Amino acid sequence: MVYSVQQIKYEILAYIKEFGGDFSDYYVGLTDDPQKALFSTHKLDRKIDPWLYKQALTHQAARTAHDYFLNLLKSDGAPAPDRSEDTDCVYVYKKSKRTTP
């Protein structure tokens, strides 16, 4: 299922509200392979760490949602990668000692 910018914002805001903490306690990323990003790159444990990802309608929609969390709400995260049209997933996880930014 693909989501609009507003739907992605809503889903991530609900996720953050559910698990608590400041926006800076969360890492919001942009990728074309969320499984690899979450579990290989950031070293999340599927069974312990809370995480979420949503596929956007377009690459630009994903970038817009990603920018909202990084620039306006000051979540942690890396700048958006290249402009590849395949990069259309926004993901979020609550940082911990186990995770790698």
Long-range contacts (C-beta under 8 A, 24 or more apart in sequence): 1-55, 2-55, 2-56, 2-57, 2-88, 3-54, 3-55, 3-56, 3-57, 4-56, 4-57, 4-61, 5-56, 5-61, 5-64, 5-65, 5-68, 7-54, 8-54, 8-56, 8-61, 8-62, 8-65, 8-90, 9-65, 9-68, 9-69, 11-52, 11-54, 12-52, 12-54, 12-65, 12-69, 12-90, 12-92, 15-50, 15-52, 15-92, 16-92, 19-50, 19-94, 21-94, 23-69, 23-73, 23-74, 23-75, 24-74, 24-75, 24-76, 25-76, 25-94, 25-95, 26-69, 26-75, 26-76, 26-92, 26-93, 26-94, 26-95, 27-75, 27-76, 27-77, 27-92, 27-93, 27-95, 27-99, 27-101, 28-66, 28-69, 28-70, 28-75, 28-76, 28-77, 28-90, 28-91, 28-92, 29-66, 29-77, 29-78, 29-90, 29-91, 29-92, 30-62, 30-63, 30-66, 30-77, 30-80, 30-81, 30-87, 30-89, 30-90, 30-91, 31-81, 31-87, 31-89, 31-91, 32-84, 32-86, 32-87, 32-88, 32-89, 33-89, 34-89, 34-91, 37-91, 38-91, 38-93, 41-100, 42-93, 42-99, 42-100, 42-101, 43-98, 43-99, 43-100, 44-93, 44-98, 44-99, 45-98, 48-98, 49-93, 49-94, 49-96, 49-98, 49-99, 50-93, 50-94, 51-91, 51-92, 51-93, 52-91, 52-92, 52-93, 53-89, 53-90, 53-91, 53-92, 54-89, 54-90, 54-91, 55-88, 55-89, 56-88, 56-89, 56-90, 57-88, 58-85, 58-88, 59-83, 59-84, 59-85, 59-86, 59-87, 59-88, 61-88, 62-87, 62-88, 62-89, 62-90, 63-87, 65-90, 66-90, 76-101
